[in-house]
C-alpha cells in the first residue's frame, strides 16, 4: 500500500452497517452519534457502486472491508484512503425530508469518485505526482460512468461530462494554464495539481479516448492495465500501451496510429484547439484546420510583454460530424483525424461528399473532444436557421449546448459578431432541455458580472426576461413540484436567474415562501419552503430583506444539525444588500474562535464575491485584512491565491487591475512560494474582463438594443 493511503481513526462514532447480502465486503459508514441516521443513503448506495465497479473493471475489490467516515471539519472534500474513506459531513449526509435531489446526486457522485480510486490510485498508483491525473481524472470519469449505470434517469454521464468539457474550454483558453502531465520537482508544487486541469480535463480526455477507441477496447485495455500493474506503480505510457494493444486487436483504431501519439498531444501540452471549418459549397467539401484557442491573443498589447508564445501547438484531433440530411448523432467514432507533423506542425484535412449549400454541417458529435469550433458565416447561418425551426431537436442536445457555448465564447473574444451569436442564442426561447440552458447561462454569467455595473444593465435585464420567461413558465416557475416531473437542476438554474434579475413572479413567490417560514411558531422543525427551491428562496429573501430577515436565517443555521441545509444557509446569507451585515458576516467567519468551520470559509467568501454588494465588501476585506487572512489560512498560499482569483473574476477596470498588481508585487515573497503561473493567471483574468468591457461591450449593448427593439 502506498503510504499516502494509510489512515487511522480514533473516535466515539456510531457505525451504520450496510445490509448487502450479495457482497462479501463488510461495508460500514461511521459518523457522530447525533447524525448517524443521515448516513442511511450513503450506506445503501456505497456497496451498490462498489459492486458496479467490480463488474466494469473485471477485478474484485481486494480488501475484506470498507469503512466510510464522516469527519466534522475536513479541508478536503473526501480522501480515498484504502478501506477507510474519509468525507466532509456534507459529502456524506442525506436526510430524506430535508435534503434536495441535487444533494442526493452530489453525495452519490462523491462516493463513486472515492470508490473508483480503490482501483485507480490504490490498486495501481501513479509512479510520481506528475501523473496525478491518472488518479483524479480516472476517478472523476469513472464516477459518472458508475452513477449512470446505477441510476440512468439522472442523466449523470452526459450532464457531468458536458459540464466538464465546457469548464475545460473556458479555463484552458488562458495563456497562463498548464499541461495535464506536469513536472513536479518540489513538494509545494503537489497541492497546485489538485485543480480543474487534473480532475476535469483529465476526465474529458479519458472520455475522448473512450470514444475514439470504442467501448470494448477501452474496458479490455483498462482490465489489462490494472491487472499488469496491480499493487505497483504506473506511468501514463503504461496505460497508452495497454489501450493501443486493445484498440488494434479490436480494429477500432488505425494501425498506423498509437494511443500515445494522440494522447501525448493532449497531456503534454497546455491549452485547447480552435478547429476552423471553411466549407467549399460548390465542391461539396470543407477544409478543416486547427490552431490554439486563446481568450486573449498573443499580439494583444496587454499580453505581449509578459508572455510570448513561441512553441508550436498541435493536437491529434478525432473528427466526427453530422449533416442535416445525415443527422447521425449516435456514432461518435472519428470519421477522419486532424494530424501533426514530426515538428508538431498542424496539417489540414478535407471533408468530402458533403451536402449542398442549403444544409448545415456540425462537427464533434456529442462533444466527444474538448475543442472550440468556428464555422464559416454561411454555415453558422444554416445552423441558426435550423435551431430556430421546429426541428431543432434533430441536433443532439449536447451539440446544441456546444453551439451556444462556442458562439458566445467566440463573440467574447471578437472572432464572431454579437449580431450572429445573439441571433443564435435567441433560439433558446423554444429550448426545453437543461444542457443548452446551462451552457448559455454559463457564458452569459461572465457578461453579467461586468454589465451589472454599467448603464447597459437595464437593456440586458429586458433581453434576459424575454429569453427566460417561456422556460420559467414551462418549468412551473416557483411552484413546488411534488410529482417531480421537472428536472430539478434545470428548475434550480432558471429560478436562480429569474429571481436574480428580479422577475416579478419569482421574487414575489420566493418572499411569500420565506415569510410563511418566518412566522412559523417552530421554524426549526417546520419549514414550508420546498426543499429543491431553498437556495433560491433564501438568497432572494436576503437580497430583498432587512436585518431581521438575515438574523432569522442566521439562527436557523445555528440550530440546524443537517450539513446540506447549513451549507445552503451559509451561502444564502451572502446575498444580502446590506453592506454592514456582510462586513459583520466576514468578521464572524474569520474570527480566530469562529464556530463556522474552516472548510466553509472560502466557499462563503466565493459566494459573497459573486453578489452585487458583496463583491465590493469581500474585495475591501481581502486587501484591508490580509494579515488576518494570512494568519487564518496559516500562510497557505493556494487558499489565498484562490480568494484573489475570485476577486479577479469580478474585476474589469484599470483601477482594479492596478490594485491587484500592486498587491501582488507587494507580497511576492509570500505568494510566490506558490505558483507564479497562478498569479499571472489572476492578472490575465482582469485583462480579459477589461478588454471585453472596452472593446466588446459597445457592440453587445447595440445588439441588445436591436434585439429588444425587434421583439
C-alpha positions as CSV (number, residue, x, y, z in Angstrom):
1,X,0.0,0.0,0.0
2,X,1.3,3.5,-0.8
3,X,1.9,5.4,2.4
4,X,-0.4,8.3,1.5
5,X,-3.3,5.9,1.5
6,X,-2.8,4.7,5.1
7,X,-5.4,6.1,7.6
8,X,-6.4,5.5,11.2
9,X,-9.3,6.9,13.1
10,X,-9.8,7.1,16.9
11,X,-13.3,8.2,17.7
12,X,-16.5,7.6,19.6
13,X,-18.7,7.5,16.5
14,X,-21.5,5.1,15.7
15,X,-21.5,2.8,12.7
16,X,-24.2,2.1,10.2
17,X,-23.7,-1.4,8.7
18,X,-24.8,-1.8,5.1
19,X,-27.3,-4.7,4.5
20,X,-25.9,-6.0,1.3
21,X,-26.0,-9.8,1.4
22,X,-24.7,-10.2,-2.2
23,X,-21.3,-8.7,-1.3
24,X,-18.5,-10.3,0.6
25,X,-17.2,-6.9,1.6
26,X,-18.1,-5.7,5.1
27,X,-19.3,-2.1,4.5
28,X,-19.8,0.3,7.4
29,X,-20.5,4.1,7.5
30,X,-19.4,6.0,10.6
31,X,-20.5,9.4,12.0
32,X,-21.2,11.3,15.1
33,X,-24.0,9.6,17.1
34,X,-26.3,12.6,16.7
35,X,-26.0,12.4,12.9
36,X,-25.8,8.7,12.2
37,X,-29.3,8.5,10.7
38,X,-28.2,10.8,7.9
39,X,-25.8,8.0,6.8
40,X,-28.5,5.7,5.7
41,X,-28.4,6.7,2.0
42,X,-24.6,6.6,1.8
43,X,-24.6,3.1,3.4
44,X,-27.1,1.9,0.7
45,X,-25.5,3.5,-2.4
46,X,-21.9,2.7,-1.5
47,X,-22.0,-1.1,-1.8
48,X,-24.0,-0.9,-5.0
49,X,-21.4,1.4,-6.6
50,X,-18.6,-0.8,-5.4
51,X,-20.2,-3.8,-7.0
52,X,-20.7,-1.9,-10.3
53,X,-17.0,-1.1,-10.4
54,X,-16.1,-4.7,-9.8
55,X,-18.2,-5.7,-12.8
56,X,-16.9,-2.8,-15.0
57,X,-13.2,-3.5,-14.3
58,X,-13.4,-7.3,-14.1
59,X,-11.4,-7.2,-10.9
60,X,-12.7,-7.7,-7.3
61,X,-12.2,-5.1,-4.6
62,X,-9.3,-6.8,-2.8
63,X,-10.0,-5.9,0.9
64,X,-12.5,-7.7,3.2
65,X,-14.0,-4.4,4.5
66,X,-14.8,-0.8,3.5
67,X,-15.4,1.9,6.1
68,X,-16.7,5.4,5.2
69,X,-16.1,8.1,7.9
70,X,-17.8,11.5,8.1
71,X,-15.3,13.9,9.5
72,X,-16.9,17.0,11.2
73,X,-14.3,19.5,9.9
74,X,-12.3,18.4,6.9
75,X,-10.3,20.6,4.5
76,X,-10.6,18.2,1.6
77,X,-14.0,17.1,0.2
78,X,-13.0,13.5,0.7
79,X,-10.0,11.2,0.7
80,X,-9.7,7.7,-0.8
81,X,-7.6,6.0,2.0
82,X,-7.7,2.3,1.2
83,X,-10.6,0.7,3.0
84,X,-11.2,3.8,5.2
85,X,-12.5,6.7,3.1
86,X,-12.9,10.0,4.9
87,X,-15.5,12.6,3.9
88,X,-16.7,16.0,4.8
89,X,-20.1,15.6,6.5
90,X,-21.9,17.5,3.7
91,X,-20.4,15.0,1.2
92,X,-22.0,12.0,3.1
93,X,-25.1,13.1,5.0
94,X,-28.5,12.9,3.4
95,X,-31.9,13.4,5.1
96,X,-34.9,12.3,3.2
97,X,-37.2,15.0,4.5
98,X,-34.7,17.9,4.3
99,X,-32.0,17.3,1.7
100,X,-32.6,18.1,-2.0
101,X,-32.4,15.9,-5.1
102,X,-29.2,17.8,-6.0
103,X,-27.7,16.9,-2.7
104,X,-28.6,13.2,-3.3
105,X,-26.8,13.2,-6.7
106,X,-23.8,15.1,-5.3
107,X,-23.3,12.5,-2.5
108,X,-23.6,9.6,-4.9
109,X,-21.1,11.2,-7.2
110,X,-18.5,11.8,-4.4
111,X,-18.9,8.3,-3.1
112,X,-18.5,6.9,-6.6
113,X,-15.3,9.1,-7.1
114,X,-13.7,7.8,-3.9
115,X,-14.6,4.1,-4.7
116,X,-13.2,4.4,-8.2
117,X,-9.9,5.4,-6.6
118,X,-9.8,1.9,-5.0
119,X,-8.7,0.7,-8.4
120,X,-7.2,4.0,-10.0
121,X,-4.8,5.2,-7.3
122,X,-4.9,2.5,-4.7
123,X,-4.6,-0.8,-6.6
124,X,-2.5,0.9,-9.3
125,X,-0.7,4.1,-8.1
126,X,0.9,6.7,-10.3
127,X,4.7,6.4,-10.2
128,X,5.1,10.1,-9.4
129,X,3.0,13.2,-8.9
130,X,3.3,14.4,-12.5
131,X,0.8,11.7,-13.4
132,X,-1.7,12.6,-10.6
133,X,-4.3,12.9,-13.3
134,X,-4.2,9.1,-13.7
135,X,-5.8,9.0,-10.3
136,X,-8.1,12.0,-10.3
137,X,-9.1,12.1,-14.0
138,X,-10.0,8.5,-14.0
139,X,-11.9,8.7,-10.6
140,X,-13.9,11.7,-12.0
141,X,-14.7,9.9,-15.3
142,X,-15.5,6.5,-13.7
143,X,-17.7,8.1,-11.1
144,X,-20.0,9.5,-13.8
145,X,-20.0,6.1,-15.7
146,X,-20.8,4.2,-12.4
147,X,-23.6,6.6,-11.5
148,X,-25.1,6.3,-15.0
149,X,-25.2,2.5,-14.7
150,X,-26.7,2.8,-11.2
151,X,-29.4,5.5,-11.9
152,X,-29.8,6.3,-15.6
153,X,-32.7,8.7,-15.1
154,X,-30.3,11.2,-13.5
155,X,-28.5,11.6,-16.9
156,X,-25.3,12.0,-14.9
157,X,-22.9,10.8,-17.6
158,X,-24.0,13.3,-20.3
159,X,-24.6,16.2,-17.9
160,X,-21.4,15.8,-15.8
161,X,-19.2,15.3,-18.8
162,X,-20.6,18.2,-20.8
163,X,-20.2,20.3,-17.6
164,X,-16.5,19.2,-17.5
165,X,-15.9,19.9,-21.2
166,X,-17.4,23.4,-21.0
167,X,-15.3,24.1,-17.9
168,X,-12.2,23.0,-19.7
169,X,-12.9,25.0,-22.8
170,X,-13.1,28.1,-20.6
171,X,-10.3,27.5,-18.1
172,X,-7.8,26.2,-20.6
173,X,-8.2,29.1,-23.0
174,X,-5.9,31.4,-21.0
175,X,-2.2,31.9,-21.8
176,X,-1.3,31.0,-18.2
177,X,-2.6,27.5,-18.0
178,X,-0.6,24.2,-17.7
179,X,-0.5,20.7,-19.3
180,X,-2.3,17.8,-17.6
181,X,1.0,16.0,-17.1
182,X,3.0,18.5,-15.1
183,X,6.6,18.0,-13.9
184,X,6.9,18.1,-10.1
185,X,10.3,18.8,-8.6
186,X,9.4,20.3,-5.2
187,X,6.8,19.4,-2.5
188,X,5.0,22.8,-2.7
189,X,4.0,22.0,-6.4
190,X,2.0,19.0,-5.4
191,X,-1.0,20.8,-3.9
192,X,-1.3,23.0,-7.0
193,X,-2.0,19.9,-9.1
194,X,-5.4,19.4,-7.4
195,X,-7.2,21.7,-9.9
196,X,-9.6,21.7,-12.8
197,X,-6.9,20.6,-15.2
198,X,-6.2,17.4,-13.3
199,X,-9.8,16.5,-12.5
200,X,-11.9,17.9,-15.3
201,X,-9.6,18.0,-18.3
202,X,-8.2,14.6,-17.1
203,X,-11.7,13.2,-17.2
204,X,-12.6,14.8,-20.5
205,X,-9.5,13.4,-22.4
206,X,-10.2,10.0,-21.0
207,X,-13.8,10.2,-22.3
208,X,-12.4,11.3,-25.7
209,X,-10.1,8.3,-25.7
210,X,-13.0,6.0,-24.7
211,X,-15.0,7.3,-27.7
212,X,-12.3,7.1,-30.3
213,X,-11.2,3.5,-29.4
214,X,-14.7,2.3,-28.5
215,X,-16.3,0.6,-25.5
216,X,-14.9,-2.9,-25.9
217,X,-11.3,-1.8,-26.5
218,X,-11.5,0.7,-23.7
219,X,-12.5,-1.7,-21.0
220,X,-10.3,-4.5,-22.3
221,X,-7.3,-2.2,-22.2
222,X,-8.2,-1.0,-18.7
223,X,-8.5,-4.5,-17.4
224,X,-5.1,-5.5,-18.8
225,X,-3.5,-2.3,-17.4
226,X,-5.0,-2.8,-13.9
227,X,-4.0,-6.5,-13.8
228,X,-0.5,-5.9,-15.0
229,X,0.3,-3.1,-12.6
230,X,-1.7,-4.2,-9.5
231,X,-0.1,-3.4,-6.2
232,X,2.6,-1.4,-8.1
233,X,3.2,1.9,-9.8
234,X,2.5,3.0,-13.4
235,X,3.1,5.9,-15.7
236,X,0.7,7.2,-18.4
237,X,2.9,5.4,-21.1
238,X,1.9,2.1,-19.5
239,X,-1.8,2.9,-19.9
240,X,-1.2,4.1,-23.6
241,X,0.4,0.7,-24.4
242,X,-2.4,-1.4,-22.9
243,X,-5.1,0.7,-24.7
244,X,-3.2,0.7,-28.1
245,X,-2.9,-3.1,-28.0
246,X,-6.6,-3.5,-27.2
247,X,-7.7,-1.0,-29.9
248,X,-5.6,-2.6,-32.6
249,X,-6.9,-6.1,-31.6
250,X,-10.4,-4.8,-31.8
251,X,-9.8,-3.0,-35.1
252,X,-11.2,0.3,-33.6
253,X,-8.1,2.4,-34.3
254,X,-6.0,2.7,-37.5
255,X,-2.8,0.5,-37.2
256,X,-0.6,3.5,-38.1
257,X,-1.8,5.4,-35.1
258,X,-0.8,4.8,-31.4
259,X,-2.8,5.9,-28.4
260,X,0.4,7.5,-27.1
261,X,0.8,9.6,-30.3
262,X,-2.6,11.0,-29.9
263,X,-2.8,11.4,-26.1
264,X,0.7,13.0,-25.7
265,X,-0.6,16.0,-27.6
266,X,-3.4,16.3,-25.1
267,X,-1.5,15.6,-21.9
268,X,2.0,17.0,-22.5
269,X,1.0,20.4,-23.9
270,X,-1.3,23.0,-22.5
271,X,-4.4,24.7,-24.0
272,X,-7.1,23.6,-26.4
273,X,-7.5,23.8,-30.1
274,X,-9.8,26.0,-32.1
275,X,-10.9,24.0,-35.1
276,X,-11.9,26.2,-38.1
277,X,-14.2,24.8,-40.8
278,X,-14.4,26.5,-44.2
279,X,-16.9,24.9,-46.5
280,X,-16.4,24.9,-50.3
281,X,-20.1,24.7,-51.2
282,X,-19.7,24.3,-54.9
283,X,-17.3,21.3,-54.4
284,X,-19.3,19.7,-51.5
285,X,-16.1,19.7,-49.4
286,X,-14.8,21.5,-46.4
287,X,-11.2,22.4,-45.2
288,X,-10.6,21.8,-41.5
289,X,-7.7,23.4,-39.8
290,X,-6.6,24.0,-36.2
291,X,-4.7,26.5,-34.0
292,X,-4.5,27.1,-30.3
293,X,-7.6,28.9,-28.9
294,X,-6.7,31.9,-26.7
295,X,-9.1,34.1,-24.9
296,X,-6.6,36.9,-25.3
297,X,-4.5,36.8,-28.4
298,X,-0.7,36.9,-28.1
299,X,-0.4,40.0,-30.3
300,X,-2.7,41.9,-27.9
301,X,-0.9,44.8,-26.2
302,X,-1.9,43.6,-22.7
303,X,-0.2,40.3,-23.1
304,X,2.9,40.7,-25.3
305,X,5.5,41.9,-22.8
306,X,4.7,39.1,-20.3
307,X,4.1,36.0,-22.2
308,X,5.5,35.4,-25.7
309,X,4.0,32.1,-27.2
310,X,6.9,30.7,-29.2
311,X,6.1,27.0,-29.1
312,X,4.2,25.1,-31.9
313,X,1.0,23.7,-30.6
314,X,-0.8,21.0,-32.5
315,X,-3.2,18.2,-31.4
316,X,-4.2,14.9,-32.9
317,X,-8.0,15.6,-33.1
318,X,-10.6,12.9,-33.8
319,X,-13.1,14.5,-36.2
320,X,-16.7,13.3,-36.2
321,X,-19.5,15.2,-37.9
322,X,-23.2,15.1,-38.8
323,X,-25.1,16.9,-41.5
324,X,-28.7,17.9,-42.0
325,X,-29.6,15.0,-44.3
326,X,-27.5,12.6,-42.2
327,X,-28.1,13.8,-38.7
328,X,-26.5,10.7,-37.0
329,X,-25.5,12.0,-33.6
330,X,-25.1,8.4,-32.2
331,X,-21.9,7.4,-33.9
332,X,-19.1,9.1,-32.0
333,X,-16.1,7.3,-33.6
334,X,-13.9,9.6,-35.8
335,X,-14.5,9.8,-39.5
336,X,-11.1,11.4,-40.0
337,X,-8.2,12.9,-38.0
338,X,-6.5,16.2,-37.8
339,X,-2.8,15.2,-37.5
340,X,0.5,16.8,-36.8
341,X,3.9,16.6,-38.5
342,X,7.0,15.3,-36.7
343,X,7.8,19.0,-35.9
344,X,4.4,19.3,-34.2
345,X,3.0,21.5,-37.0
346,X,-0.7,21.1,-37.8
347,X,-1.9,19.5,-41.0
348,X,-5.3,20.4,-42.5
349,X,-7.8,17.8,-43.6
350,X,-10.5,17.9,-46.3
351,X,-14.0,16.6,-45.6
352,X,-15.6,15.2,-48.8
353,X,-19.1,14.3,-50.1
354,X,-20.8,16.9,-48.0
355,X,-24.3,18.1,-48.8
356,X,-25.1,21.3,-50.7
357,X,-25.3,24.9,-49.6
358,X,-28.8,24.6,-48.0
359,X,-27.7,22.1,-45.3
360,X,-25.8,22.6,-42.1
361,X,-22.6,20.7,-41.0
362,X,-21.8,20.2,-37.3
363,X,-18.5,18.7,-36.0
364,X,-17.7,16.9,-32.8
365,X,-20.7,14.5,-32.3
366,X,-21.8,14.5,-28.7
367,X,-19.0,16.9,-27.9
368,X,-16.6,13.9,-27.6
369,X,-13.5,16.0,-27.7
370,X,-12.6,19.3,-26.0
371,X,-12.1,21.8,-28.8
372,X,-13.9,25.0,-29.9
373,X,-15.3,25.2,-33.5
374,X,-15.6,28.2,-35.7
375,X,-17.5,27.7,-39.0
376,X,-17.7,30.0,-42.0
377,X,-20.6,32.5,-41.7
378,X,-22.9,30.7,-44.1
379,X,-22.7,27.5,-42.1
380,X,-23.4,29.4,-38.9
381,X,-26.5,30.9,-40.6
382,X,-27.7,27.5,-41.6
383,X,-27.2,26.2,-38.0
384,X,-29.0,29.3,-36.6
385,X,-31.9,28.7,-39.0
386,X,-32.2,25.0,-38.0
387,X,-32.2,25.9,-34.3
388,X,-35.0,28.4,-34.8
389,X,-37.1,25.9,-36.7
390,X,-39.4,23.2,-35.3
391,X,-36.8,20.6,-36.0
392,X,-34.1,22.0,-33.7
393,X,-34.2,18.8,-31.6
394,X,-32.7,16.8,-34.6
395,X,-29.4,18.3,-33.5
396,X,-28.1,16.4,-30.4
397,X,-28.8,18.2,-27.1
398,X,-25.0,18.2,-26.2
399,X,-24.2,19.7,-29.6
400,X,-26.9,22.3,-29.1
401,X,-25.1,23.2,-25.8
402,X,-21.7,23.4,-27.5
403,X,-23.0,25.5,-30.4
404,X,-24.3,28.1,-27.8
405,X,-21.1,27.9,-25.8
406,X,-18.9,28.3,-28.9
407,X,-20.9,31.2,-30.4
408,X,-20.8,33.2,-27.2
409,X,-17.2,32.4,-26.5
410,X,-16.1,33.4,-30.0
411,X,-18.1,36.6,-29.7
412,X,-16.5,37.4,-26.3
413,X,-13.0,37.2,-28.0
414,X,-14.0,39.1,-31.1
415,X,-13.9,36.1,-33.5
416,X,-17.7,36.3,-34.1
417,X,-20.1,39.3,-34.2
418,X,-22.6,39.7,-31.4
419,X,-25.2,40.1,-34.1
420,X,-24.6,36.4,-35.1
421,X,-24.1,35.0,-31.6
422,X,-27.2,36.7,-30.1
423,X,-29.3,35.6,-33.1
424,X,-28.3,32.0,-32.4
425,X,-28.8,32.4,-28.7
426,X,-32.4,33.6,-29.0
427,X,-33.5,30.1,-30.2
428,X,-33.4,29.1,-26.5
429,X,-36.9,30.6,-26.2
430,X,-38.1,27.3,-27.5
431,X,-35.4,25.1,-25.8
432,X,-36.8,22.7,-23.1
433,X,-33.6,20.8,-22.2
434,X,-31.2,21.6,-19.4
435,X,-27.8,21.3,-21.0
436,X,-28.2,24.1,-23.7
437,X,-29.5,26.4,-21.0
438,X,-26.7,25.5,-18.7
439,X,-24.1,26.3,-21.4
440,X,-25.8,29.6,-22.4
441,X,-26.1,30.9,-18.9
442,X,-22.6,29.9,-18.0
443,X,-21.3,32.2,-20.8
444,X,-23.9,34.9,-20.0
445,X,-22.7,34.9,-16.4
446,X,-19.3,36.3,-17.5
447,X,-21.1,39.1,-19.2
448,X,-23.5,39.7,-16.2
449,X,-20.5,40.1,-13.8
450,X,-19.4,43.2,-15.9
451,X,-22.6,44.6,-17.3
452,X,-24.4,44.8,-14.0
453,X,-22.1,47.8,-13.1
454,X,-22.9,49.7,-16.4
455,X,-25.7,51.7,-17.9
456,X,-26.5,48.8,-20.3
457,X,-27.8,46.7,-17.5
458,X,-31.4,47.6,-18.0
459,X,-31.3,46.6,-21.6
460,X,-29.6,43.3,-20.6
461,X,-32.3,42.7,-18.0
462,X,-35.1,43.3,-20.6
463,X,-33.4,40.9,-23.0
464,X,-33.0,38.2,-20.4
465,X,-36.6,38.5,-19.3
466,X,-37.5,37.8,-22.9
467,X,-35.3,34.7,-23.0
468,X,-36.2,33.3,-19.6
469,X,-40.0,33.9,-19.4
470,X,-41.0,30.9,-21.6
471,X,-38.8,28.3,-19.8
472,X,-39.7,29.8,-16.4
473,X,-43.4,29.3,-17.1
474,X,-42.9,25.8,-18.7
475,X,-41.0,24.6,-15.6
476,X,-43.8,25.9,-13.3
477,X,-41.9,28.9,-12.0
478,X,-41.5,28.9,-8.3
479,X,-44.3,26.4,-7.7
480,X,-43.4,23.3,-5.7
481,X,-43.3,20.2,-7.9
482,X,-44.4,17.4,-5.7
483,X,-44.6,15.0,-8.6
484,X,-41.0,15.9,-9.6
485,X,-41.8,15.9,-13.4
486,X,-39.3,18.6,-14.0
487,X,-35.5,18.3,-14.0
488,X,-34.5,19.6,-10.5
489,X,-31.2,21.1,-11.6
490,X,-32.9,22.8,-14.6
491,X,-35.6,24.4,-12.4
492,X,-33.0,25.5,-9.9
493,X,-30.9,27.2,-12.6
494,X,-33.8,29.0,-14.2
495,X,-35.4,30.2,-11.0
496,X,-32.0,31.4,-9.7
497,X,-31.6,33.6,-12.8
498,X,-35.2,34.7,-12.8
499,X,-35.0,35.9,-9.1
500,X,-31.5,37.3,-9.6
501,X,-32.8,39.5,-12.4
502,X,-35.9,40.5,-10.3
503,X,-38.5,38.8,-12.4
504,X,-41.6,39.8,-10.5
505,X,-43.4,36.5,-10.2
506,X,-40.2,34.8,-9.0
507,X,-39.4,37.4,-6.3
508,X,-42.9,37.6,-5.0
509,X,-43.3,33.8,-4.7
510,X,-39.8,33.4,-3.1
511,X,-40.6,36.1,-0.5
512,X,-44.0,34.6,0.2
513,X,-42.4,31.2,1.0
514,X,-39.8,32.9,3.2
515,X,-42.5,34.9,5.1
516,X,-44.5,31.8,5.8
517,X,-41.4,30.2,7.3
518,X,-40.6,33.4,9.2
519,X,-44.0,33.4,11.1
520,X,-43.9,29.7,12.0
521,X,-44.0,29.1,15.7
522,X,-41.4,26.3,15.4
523,X,-39.2,27.3,12.4
524,X,-36.5,24.7,13.2
525,X,-38.9,21.8,13.0
526,X,-41.3,23.2,10.4
527,X,-40.1,24.7,7.1
528,X,-42.7,25.3,4.3
529,X,-40.0,26.3,1.8
530,X,-39.8,23.5,-0.9
531,X,-36.5,21.6,-0.4
532,X,-35.3,21.9,-4.0
533,X,-36.1,25.7,-4.1
534,X,-34.4,26.6,-0.8
535,X,-31.2,28.1,-2.2
536,X,-33.2,30.4,-4.5
537,X,-35.7,31.3,-1.8
538,X,-33.2,32.0,0.9
539,X,-30.9,34.1,-1.3
540,X,-33.9,36.1,-2.7
541,X,-35.2,36.8,0.8
542,X,-31.7,38.1,1.9
543,X,-31.4,40.2,-1.3
544,X,-34.8,41.9,-0.7
545,X,-34.9,41.6,3.1
546,X,-33.6,43.5,6.1
547,X,-31.6,42.8,9.2
548,X,-34.4,40.9,10.9
549,X,-34.7,38.5,7.9
550,X,-30.9,38.0,8.0
551,X,-30.9,37.3,11.7
552,X,-33.8,34.8,11.4
553,X,-31.8,32.8,8.8
554,X,-28.7,33.0,10.9
555,X,-30.5,31.5,13.9
556,X,-31.7,28.7,11.6
557,X,-28.1,27.9,10.7
558,X,-27.1,27.8,14.4
559,X,-29.9,25.5,15.2
560,X,-29.6,23.1,12.2
561,X,-27.9,19.7,12.5
562,X,-28.1,19.0,8.8
563,X,-24.9,19.6,6.9
564,X,-26.5,20.3,3.5
565,X,-29.0,22.8,5.0
566,X,-26.3,24.5,6.9
567,X,-24.3,25.0,3.7
568,X,-27.3,26.4,1.8
569,X,-27.9,28.9,4.6
570,X,-24.3,29.9,4.9
571,X,-24.2,30.7,1.1
572,X,-27.6,32.4,1.1
573,X,-26.5,34.8,3.9
574,X,-24.0,36.4,1.5
575,X,-26.9,37.6,-0.8
576,X,-27.8,40.5,1.5
577,X,-27.7,44.0,0.0
578,X,-26.9,45.4,3.5
579,X,-23.2,46.3,3.5
580,X,-23.0,46.3,7.3
581,X,-24.4,42.8,7.6
582,X,-21.9,41.5,5.1
583,X,-19.0,43.1,6.8
584,X,-20.1,41.6,10.1
585,X,-20.5,38.2,8.5
586,X,-16.9,38.2,7.3
587,X,-15.7,39.2,10.7
588,X,-17.6,36.2,12.2
589,X,-16.2,33.8,9.6
590,X,-12.6,34.8,10.0
591,X,-12.6,35.3,13.8
592,X,-9.9,33.0,15.4
593,X,-12.6,31.4,17.6
594,X,-15.3,31.2,14.9
595,X,-17.8,28.4,15.1
596,X,-18.0,28.4,11.3
597,X,-15.8,25.5,10.1
598,X,-12.7,26.4,8.3
599,X,-13.7,24.1,5.5
600,X,-16.6,26.5,4.7
601,X,-14.8,29.8,4.9
602,X,-13.5,30.1,1.3
603,X,-16.8,28.8,0.0
604,X,-18.7,31.6,1.7
605,X,-16.1,34.2,0.6
606,X,-16.5,33.0,-3.0
607,X,-20.3,33.2,-2.8
608,X,-20.1,36.8,-1.4
609,X,-17.8,37.9,-4.3
610,X,-20.5,36.8,-6.7
611,X,-23.1,39.1,-5.3
612,X,-23.7,42.7,-6.2
613,X,-22.9,44.4,-2.9
614,X,-20.8,41.5,-1.6
615,X,-18.2,41.8,-4.4
616,X,-17.1,45.2,-3.0
617,X,-17.3,44.1,0.6
618,X,-15.2,41.0,0.1
619,X,-12.7,42.8,-2.0
620,X,-12.2,45.5,0.6
621,X,-11.9,42.9,3.4
622,X,-9.3,41.0,1.5
623,X,-7.0,43.9,1.0
624,X,-7.5,45.6,4.3
625,X,-7.5,42.4,6.4
626,X,-4.9,40.4,4.5
627,X,-2.7,39.8,7.6
628,X,-5.7,38.4,9.4
629,X,-6.4,36.1,6.4
630,X,-2.8,35.1,6.2
631,X,-2.9,34.0,9.8
632,X,-6.3,32.3,9.4
633,X,-5.0,30.2,6.5
634,X,-1.6,29.6,8.1
635,X,0.0,31.3,5.1
636,X,-1.5,28.6,2.8
637,X,-0.8,30.5,-0.4
638,X,-3.0,28.2,-2.5
639,X,-6.1,29.3,-0.5
640,X,-5.0,32.9,-0.5
641,X,-4.4,33.0,-4.3
642,X,-7.8,31.2,-4.7
643,X,-9.5,34.2,-3.0
644,X,-7.5,36.6,-5.1
645,X,-8.7,34.7,-8.3
646,X,-12.3,35.0,-7.2
647,X,-11.9,38.8,-6.8
648,X,-10.2,38.9,-10.3
649,X,-13.3,37.3,-12.0
650,X,-15.3,40.3,-10.8
651,X,-12.7,43.0,-11.7
652,X,-12.8,44.8,-15.1
653,X,-11.4,48.3,-14.7
654,X,-7.9,49.8,-14.9
655,X,-8.1,50.7,-11.2
656,X,-9.0,47.1,-10.3
657,X,-6.0,45.8,-12.4
658,X,-3.6,48.3,-10.8
659,X,-4.8,47.4,-7.3
660,X,-4.3,43.7,-7.9
661,X,-0.9,44.2,-9.5
662,X,0.3,46.5,-6.7
663,X,-0.9,44.0,-4.1
664,X,0.9,41.0,-5.8
665,X,4.1,43.0,-6.2
666,X,4.0,43.9,-2.5
667,X,3.5,40.3,-1.4
668,X,5.7,38.4,-3.8
669,X,7.9,36.7,-1.2
670,X,4.8,35.0,0.4
671,X,2.7,34.5,-2.7
672,X,5.4,33.1,-5.0
673,X,6.0,30.3,-2.6
674,X,3.1,29.0,-4.7
675,X,2.9,29.2,-8.4
676,X,3.9,32.3,-10.4
677,X,1.6,31.0,-13.1
678,X,-1.4,31.3,-10.7
679,X,-0.6,34.9,-10.0
680,X,-0.1,35.7,-13.7
681,X,-3.5,34.0,-14.3
682,X,-5.1,36.3,-11.8
683,X,-3.9,39.3,-13.7
684,X,-4.8,37.8,-17.1
685,X,-8.4,37.3,-15.9
686,X,-8.7,41.0,-15.2
687,X,-7.1,41.9,-18.5
688,X,-9.7,39.6,-20.3
689,X,-12.5,41.4,-18.5
690,X,-11.0,44.9,-19.2
691,X,-10.6,44.0,-22.9
692,X,-14.3,42.9,-23.2
693,X,-15.5,46.0,-21.4
694,X,-13.5,48.3,-23.6
695,X,-13.8,46.6,-27.0
696,X,-16.9,44.2,-27.0
697,X,-19.4,45.9,-24.6
698,X,-20.3,48.7,-27.0
699,X,-21.2,46.2,-29.8
700,X,-23.0,43.9,-27.3
701,X,-25.0,46.9,-26.0
702,X,-26.0,47.9,-29.5
703,X,-27.2,44.4,-30.4
704,X,-29.2,44.2,-27.1
705,X,-31.0,47.3,-28.1
706,X,-31.7,45.9,-31.6
707,X,-33.0,42.6,-30.1
708,X,-35.2,44.4,-27.6
709,X,-36.5,46.7,-30.4
710,X,-37.4,43.7,-32.7
711,X,-39.4,41.8,-30.0
